[in-house]
Amino acid sequence: MTDNPFDLDYRESAAELDDFAEVLAADAPTTTGPTYHGDLLQGSDEWLQTRCGLLTASEMKLII
């Protein structure tokens, strides 16, 4: 076994893997489902303001 992480025989210790798993779990983003705004009229200023800064399917077509 070697302590060089670029060596093909390198293996992480169990303690290092456990620490890494804790970091990943702590930084994992929380996701929610869609948010419905039934009180907003589509295309209105309030509707546009609510969508401002959100990645939506209609904007995704421009990225892909």
Secondary structure as UniProt FT lines:
FT   TURN            5..6
FT   TURN            8..9
FT   HELIX           14..27
FT   TURN            38..39
FT   TURN            42..43
FT   HELIX           45..51
FT   TURN            52..53
FT   HELIX           57..63
//
